[in-house]
Amino acid sequence: MRLLHTMLRVGDLPRAIDFYTRILGMRLLRTTERPEQGYSLAFVGYGNNPEHAEIELTYNHGVSSYEIGTAYGHIALGVPDVAATCERIRAAGGTITREAGPVKGGSTVIAFVQDPDGYKIELIERA
């Protein structure tokens, strides 16, 4: 078994695609339009399945926002330099919600950013 994708409901599909591609550097892998069923999909990621997990951005036609809820945590991305990645994200217009620094009680450097729909993305420093 392996993780294939994570689905996030978004209120504005072009805005979400812009964030994940332009600000986080993912690629738009494919899209699906289902007007009869009332939704549109965009898959983004750093590579295609089966080698890489993807994020499925789901836009339900006519729904502009969602309650994220208390069960959702975050998506985590490994990056070589968390501080530099934060600066690049900030310069591109992204929102940093926790600056780069060691995790509480440890030495791993992390930071958090937030996408336009309010989802948290953790950046974890990996060589």
Secondary structure, DSSP 4 states (H G I P E B T S, - for coil): ----EEEEE-S-HHHHHHIIIIIT--EEEEEEEETTTTEEEEEEESS-TTTS-EEEEEEETT-------SS---EEEEES-HHHHHHHHHHTT-EEEEEEEEPTTS--EEEEEE-TTS-EEEEEE--
